[in-house]
């Protein structure tokens, strides 16, 4: 199968998997049920993803891909780190609070094996947080702090408990205006913490 056609089929399968977990939860999201929803063969899913955990790991990586690519590009470009952070933060916050990210986190909470939670951690947070640290160490005053500490502060200030509130249905998606306000408040607090204001 040509790359374009295969990518289109994978996109269809991933979209079907999100629809299935929304309706049936993680436990009810069998490979067969996802294959039927995607109008694909069960054999194709097993050949491409190995098993259900492999499929959901692919979904995690796919969900974080645009954010990771933007961050990799931002950290490779010799630009003002404050401006780069201002451009990146809304993208990151939107991704981490997106319907797809929330669906994956709800599914992980329902997975008694913990496999999906581990996949979310390794394919999402563990892949992106070091890149965030690479950006943050370029901020004025940041060199006095460890990269890991900077990244932990940033995520805590920017995301806080918003993701768990989305997962539990306490809040809905943030509007662009609320996202901008959250980013501004997080940056202001971060700059105070690292002593760059």
Secondary structure, DSSP 4 states (H G I P E B T S, - for coil): --HHHHHHHHHHHHHHHHHHHHHHTTTT--HHHHHHHHT--HHHHHHHHSSHHHHHHHHHHHHHHHHHHHHHHHHHS-S-HHHHHHHHHHHHHHHHTSHHHHHHHHHHHH-TT-HHHHHHIIIIIHHHHHHHHHHHTTSTTGGGS-HHHHHHHHHHHHTTTHHHHHHTTSS-PPPHHHHHHHHHHHHHHHHHHHT--
